Amino acid sequence: MVEHRYPVNGANLGPRPLNFHRMIKKTFQRISSRDLWMAATPVAIVLALALVVTMFFIEPGPPRRIVMSTGAVDGGYHMFAQRYQEILARDGVTVELRPSAGSQENVSRLMDEKSAVEVGFFQGGSAFAANAPDLQSLGSIYYEPLWVFYRGAPTRDFGGLKGKRLAVGPEESGSRALALQLLAVNATVMPPTVLSAETGQEAADMLLRGTLDGVFLVAPADSPLVEKLVSAPGIRLLSLERAEAYTRRFPYLTKLTLPRGVYDFINDVPAQDVTLISPTANLLARNRLHPALAFLLMRAATEIHGSAGLLSGTGAFPAPLNSEFPMGSEARRYYKSGPPFLQRYLSYWVAVLVDRLWIILLPSLALLVPLTRVIPQVYRWRVRSRIYRWYARLKEVELELDEDPSPEKLKDMLGRLDDIERAVNRINTPLAYSDNLYLFKQNVDLVRARVRWRVRAEEKD
């Protein structure tokens, strides 16, 4: 046995054997690790390529800024847009508000590729979906009835407004589009009726001063302007007898009842039930709006519009009511099963990150299962191949033995077998695969025995 002296604190404690078991174990571990790395490297390369390809095709992350087209600054759309701005700011998304003349201008902005607007409000019946194939609806968010305040003798329909001075709203507004439709079917839109473009507070002030005879407003029931006019002395609110007929003629309209006294129980405002017709206010977006932002907007819509109002119950909105524009896929999923699973329990950006990581890792995981089965096979092949390639040399000796070699050739063959055995003994083989090594040595001994038998046979002759 090889000996070595280990000086400790200057003292010679005598001979100590080298720990061959530890040396062999370390050698086997080093060889095994190298083989394992060589087997795993192709798998790692394939997985890396899968990640790169997935990253190339995956949709980019949601932006932190979005532009929303609203409506008049003193109107309901802009008021609600400010609520959306506050709610999305909590999740780190900045909403830039751009006031407009109304629904038609909002749709025009969304259709304009040069415009940065991605989301806007539109009034049911005021847009032409056939000319806007790249837009999607995120659903209806509340009823916005048509309020017709007027002076003079009571009337129960639009025909009683013929010859009056009426404010129907500016061009490209939803209120004007709806007013013109309803006045036209009653033959009230032409002279002597006078139509003007005032809207909002300006139109209300002119009605109160008597410079206008009537005002058409499309606004939510809790609009401060509506509350002001409904209780103003000398001002009447039109209650439609033929409301059901209008809803049949114009399917985007809904018949609603404003209950008596709902604004003021003490003063009984209004003094009787009022029958209204109402389109819905809707959220409209470009088709390329990021899905995560679409869900975030709809979650905000639920927070803002989901509670009970003067004309609807709790949970009535948002809802997939308006069908002028196709419903977006995210909207359909939201109305069917609510917010995405991750957004229910995680913050917005954490949910987005986890969702993107899952999409990125899914193809890799699909490849990982079959590829992990390849690693042991490649590892086994690498270990065994170092031994198996010597079988070719052994087979050469056997083939030469069958050719009736000379005594000198037989001695050379024995030397070659010794060389083969020594070379194989020097192969570092993991202990788990040592059986392959010893099996090969047995085969070498078998061929060597045949050669020696031929040598003895030659000596006898």
TILUMKOL-410601 format. One record per residue (C-alpha): x, y, z; chain. Coordinates in steps of 0.05 Angstrom, whole numbers. Layout:
       px       py       pz   c
        X        Y        Z   A
...
% end
This chain:
       px       py       pz   c
        0        0        0   A
       25       70      -16   A
       44      109       45   A
       51      183       59   A
       73      222      119   A
       27      279      145   A
       64      329      190   A
       18      358      242   A
       42      418      283   A
      113      400      265   A
      108      329      292   A
      115      266      250   A
       59      219      270   A
       83      164      226   A
       58      133      162   A
      -15      141      142   A
      -49      107       83   A
      -77      149       27   A
     -154      149       25   A
     -163      116      -43   A
     -238      107      -32   A
     -247      183      -25   A
     -203      196      -86   A
     -242      146     -129   A
     -308      175     -105   A
     -288      246     -123   A
     -264      223     -191   A
     -329      188     -205   A
     -369      248     -182   A
     -329      294     -227   A
     -337      249     -288   A
     -411      238     -273   A
     -424      313     -267   A
     -388      327     -333   A
     -429      273     -369   A
     -493      299     -339   A
     -477      370     -361   A
     -461      346     -431   A
     -526      308     -434   A
     -567      367     -406   A
     -535      421     -450   A
     -574      404     -514   A
     -638      403     -474   A
     -622      471     -444   A
     -608      499     -514   A
     -675      474     -541   A
     -712      504     -482   A
     -675      570     -491   A
     -695      571     -564   A
     -767      558     -545   A
     -766      617     -497   A
     -736      662     -550   A
     -789      642     -602   A
     -844      651     -550   A
     -819      720     -531   A
     -818      739     -605   A
     -892      723     -614   A
     -919      742     -546   A
     -960      806     -540   A
     -922      863     -506   A
     -941      884     -436   A
     -997      934     -424   A
     -980     1008     -429   A
     -981     1053     -368   A
    -1018     1108     -405   A
    -1084     1108     -442   A
    -1122     1164     -477   A
    -1198     1168     -468   A
    -1245     1211     -509   A
    -1301     1236     -464   A
    -1352     1290     -482   A
    -1370     1361     -461   A
    -1331     1383     -399   A
    -1396     1396     -361   A
    -1429     1332     -386   A
    -1440     1263     -357   A
    -1387     1229     -399   A
    -1331     1274     -375   A
    -1355     1267     -303   A
    -1352     1192     -306   A
    -1286     1194     -344   A
    -1256     1229     -285   A
    -1277     1171     -241   A
    -1244     1122     -288   A
    -1182     1166     -285   A
    -1180     1162     -209   A
    -1192     1087     -205   A
    -1140     1068     -258   A
    -1090     1113     -224   A
    -1092     1067     -164   A
    -1063     1013     -208   A
    -1010     1057     -238   A
    -1045     1071     -304   A
    -1051     1144     -326   A
    -1115     1162     -363   A
    -1110     1224     -407   A
    -1179     1255     -418   A
    -1196     1290     -483   A
    -1263     1327     -483   A
    -1304     1323     -547   A
    -1369     1346     -578   A
    -1400     1278     -562   A
    -1410     1207     -586   A
    -1398     1216     -660   A
    -1333     1253     -650   A
    -1310     1199     -601   A
    -1323     1146     -653   A
    -1287     1188     -706   A
    -1226     1194     -661   A
    -1225     1119     -649   A
    -1229     1105     -723   A
    -1172     1154     -738   A
    -1107     1115     -740   A
    -1068     1179     -727   A
    -1107     1192     -663   A
    -1079     1167     -597   A
    -1149     1155     -570   A
    -1160     1082     -551   A
    -1224     1085     -509   A
    -1285     1130     -512   A
    -1358     1136     -493   A
    -1414     1131     -543   A
    -1489     1136     -539   A
    -1531     1079     -566   A
    -1560     1095     -634   A
    -1513     1152     -648   A
    -1457     1114     -683   A
    -1454     1073     -747   A
    -1419     1008     -731   A
    -1417      985     -805   A
    -1365     1039     -818   A
    -1322     1021     -758   A
    -1300      948     -764   A
    -1238      959     -722   A
    -1276      978     -659   A
    -1304      935     -603   A
    -1355      947     -549   A
    -1338      935     -476   A
    -1412      938     -458   A
    -1465      985     -435   A
    -1450     1022     -370   A
    -1514     1060     -352   A
    -1579     1087     -379   A
    -1575     1158     -403   A
    -1647     1179     -418   A
    -1670     1232     -466   A
    -1694     1290     -423   A
    -1738     1340     -459   A
    -1751     1402     -417   A
    -1798     1454     -447   A
    -1842     1514     -433   A
    -1915     1524     -451   A
    -1976     1480     -453   A
    -1969     1407     -433   A
    -1956     1357     -488   A
    -1948     1282     -488   A
    -1905     1273     -550   A
    -1855     1307     -596   A
    -1909     1332     -642   A
    -1928     1385     -591   A
    -1859     1418     -599   A
    -1871     1437     -672   A
    -1854     1510     -685   A
    -1814     1517     -620   A
    -1743     1541     -610   A
    -1706     1478     -590   A
    -1634     1465     -568   A
    -1615     1396     -593   A
    -1539     1398     -581   A
    -1478     1409     -625   A
    -1459     1373     -688   A
    -1428     1303     -677   A
    -1463     1297     -609   A
    -1507     1237     -591   A
    -1563     1281     -564   A
    -1570     1317     -631   A
    -1570     1252     -671   A
    -1625     1223     -626   A
    -1666     1288     -625   A
    -1665     1293     -701   A
    -1688     1221     -709   A
    -1747     1230     -662   A
    -1767     1298     -689   A
    -1763     1272     -760   A
    -1812     1214     -750   A
    -1860     1265     -720   A
    -1851     1315     -778   A
    -1827     1366     -727   A
    -1756     1376     -751   A
    -1770     1425     -808   A
    -1790     1499     -803   A
    -1824     1533     -769   A
    -1787     1492     -716   A
    -1720     1526     -700   A
    -1662     1482     -680   A
    -1599     1508     -645   A
    -1534     1476     -622   A
    -1532     1498     -550   A
    -1524     1443     -498   A
    -1510     1433     -424   A
    -1511     1491     -377   A
    -1515     1542     -432   A
    -1579     1511     -460   A
    -1609     1505     -391   A
    -1595     1579     -375   A
    -1628     1600     -441   A
    -1689     1557     -425   A
    -1695     1588     -356   A
    -1689     1658     -386   A
    -1742     1642     -437   A
    -1698     1651     -499   A
    -1710     1577     -515   A
    -1775     1538     -514   A
    -1744     1469     -505   A
    -1680     1433     -491   A
    -1660     1361     -510   A
    -1610     1331     -461   A
    -1581     1261     -459   A
    -1554     1252     -389   A
    -1555     1204     -330   A
    -1612     1211     -280   A
    -1566     1237     -226   A
    -1539     1294     -269   A
    -1539     1359     -229   A
    -1566     1395     -291   A
    -1626     1348     -295   A
    -1640     1355     -221   A
    -1638     1430     -229   A
    -1686     1433     -288   A
    -1736     1380     -263   A
    -1752     1424     -203   A
    -1747     1492     -238   A
    -1813     1532     -238   A
    -1847     1540     -305   A
    -1807     1483     -336   A
    -1840     1418     -356   A
    -1810     1349     -368   A
    -1838     1312     -428   A
    -1871     1245     -409   A
    -1883     1203     -471   A
    -1948     1166     -482   A
    -1920     1127     -541   A
    -1854     1107     -508   A
    -1866     1033     -524   A
    -1875     1050     -598   A
    -1809     1086     -600   A
    -1772     1027     -569   A
    -1802      981     -623   A
    -1782     1029     -679   A
    -1713     1043     -650   A
    -1687      979     -616   A
    -1629     1014     -582   A
    -1680     1052     -538   A
    -1709     1027     -473   A
    -1774     1049     -439   A
    -1761     1074     -368   A
    -1804     1104     -313   A
    -1779     1160     -269   A
    -1818     1150     -204   A
    -1859     1206     -173   A
    -1822     1244     -119   A
    -1755     1209     -131   A
    -1716     1275     -131   A
    -1752     1309      -73   A
    -1801     1272      -28   A
    -1820     1334       11   A
    -1837     1377      -50   A
    -1859     1317      -91   A
    -1811     1325     -149   A
    -1831     1303     -200   A
    -1904     1309     -185   A
    -1923     1245     -224   A
    -1889     1186     -257   A
    -1852     1206     -320   A
    -1845     1158     -378   A
    -1778     1165     -413   A
    -1741     1132     -470   A
    -1668     1118     -461   A
    -1607     1095     -500   A
    -1549     1066     -462   A
    -1481     1097     -451   A
    -1428     1049     -475   A
    -1353     1039     -472   A
    -1321     1033     -540   A
    -1249     1013     -553   A
    -1202      997     -610   A
    -1192      923     -625   A
    -1118      929     -609   A
    -1131      952     -537   A
    -1088      909     -492   A
    -1130      854     -459   A
    -1105      870     -390   A
    -1127      942     -398   A
    -1195      920     -423   A
    -1205      879     -360   A
    -1181      937     -317   A
    -1230      984     -350   A
    -1287      936     -340   A
    -1269      926     -268   A
    -1271     1001     -259   A
    -1338     1003     -296   A
    -1366      953     -245   A
    -1342      996     -187   A
    -1370     1060     -217   A
    -1436     1037     -248   A
    -1452      972     -210   A
    -1491     1003     -153   A
    -1565     1019     -155   A
    -1588     1084     -187   A
    -1652     1122     -197   A
    -1669     1081     -259   A
    -1633     1014     -249   A
    -1620      964     -194   A
    -1555      938     -163   A
    -1513      898     -212   A
    -1553      920     -274   A
    -1490      951     -304   A
    -1442      942     -337   A
    -1479      895     -383   A
    -1476      869     -456   A
    -1539      906     -477   A
    -1520      948     -538   A
    -1506      907     -601   A
    -1486      961     -651   A
    -1413      943     -644   A
    -1387      872     -635   A
    -1372      854     -564   A
    -1297      846     -550   A
    -1272      777     -530   A
    -1248      804     -462   A
    -1316      835     -450   A
    -1351      768     -465   A
    -1305      733     -417   A
    -1316      786     -363   A
    -1392      782     -368   A
    -1390      706     -368   A
    -1341      692     -311   A
    -1320      759     -281   A
    -1248      786     -276   A
    -1190      740     -292   A
    -1170      693     -236   A
    -1103      727     -222   A
    -1134      797     -219   A
    -1182      775     -166   A
    -1127      760     -116   A
    -1066      798     -139   A
    -1052      871     -155   A
    -1059      891     -227   A
     -986      893     -247   A
     -968      830     -207   A
    -1025      793     -242   A
    -1000      818     -310   A
     -929      795     -294   A
     -951      726     -270   A
     -997      718     -331   A
     -941      737     -379   A
     -891      690     -344   A
     -941      633     -350   A
     -951      646     -424   A
     -875      648     -434   A
     -861      585     -393   A
     -919      543     -420   A
     -884      523     -485   A
     -820      508     -447   A
     -858      465     -397   A
     -891      428     -455   A
     -822      412     -482   A
     -790      399     -415   A
     -829      336     -400   A
     -807      296     -462   A
     -737      327     -461   A
     -724      306     -389   A
     -735      235     -412   A
     -679      244     -463   A
     -627      267     -412   A
     -619      199     -376   A
     -615      164     -443   A
     -561      212     -469   A
     -524      207     -403   A
     -526      130     -406   A
     -502      131     -478   A
     -443      176     -463   A
     -420      133     -405   A
     -428       67     -441   A
     -399       92     -507   A
     -330       99     -475   A
     -331       24     -464   A
     -371        1     -524   A
     -325       31     -576   A
     -270      -19     -553   A
     -314      -77     -576   A
     -293      -59     -647   A
     -220      -72     -629   A
     -240     -137     -594   A
     -279     -159     -655   A
     -218     -147     -699   A
     -178     -196     -657   A
     -234     -247     -663   A
     -238     -241     -738   A
     -162     -249     -745   A
     -166     -311     -701   A
     -213     -343     -751   A
     -162     -333     -807   A
     -112     -386     -780   A
      -58     -337     -758   A
       16     -355     -749   A
       47     -364     -679   A
       79     -295     -684   A
       10     -266     -701   A
      -21     -302     -642   A
       30     -272     -594   A
       16     -203     -623   A
      -58     -214     -612   A
      -47     -230     -539   A
       -7     -165     -532   A
      -63     -126     -565   A
     -114     -157     -517   A
      -71     -136     -458   A
      -68      -65     -486   A
     -143      -64     -496   A
     -154      -87     -424   A
     -106      -36     -396   A
     -139       20     -436   A
     -208        0     -413   A
     -184       -3     -340   A
     -163       69     -346   A
     -234       91     -367   A
     -267      130     -311   A
     -335       98     -303   A
     -389      117     -252   A
     -402       62     -202   A
     -473       54     -227   A
     -447       32     -295   A
     -388      -11     -271   A
     -424      -74     -294   A
     -411      -52     -366   A
     -337      -48     -351   A
     -332     -117     -319   A
     -375     -148     -373   A
     -326     -122     -425   A
     -267     -150     -386   A
     -302     -218     -384   A
     -308     -215     -460   A
     -234     -197     -465   A
     -218     -258     -422   A
     -261     -301     -467   A
     -224     -279     -530   A
     -157     -285     -494   A
     -174     -357     -475   A
     -188     -374     -547   A
     -122     -344     -569   A
      -83     -382     -516   A
     -118     -447     -536   A
      -94     -435     -608   A
      -23     -421     -582   A
      -22     -487     -544   A
      -49     -523     -604   A
        6     -494     -648   A
       61     -514     -597   A
       36     -586     -597   A
       39     -590     -672   A
% end
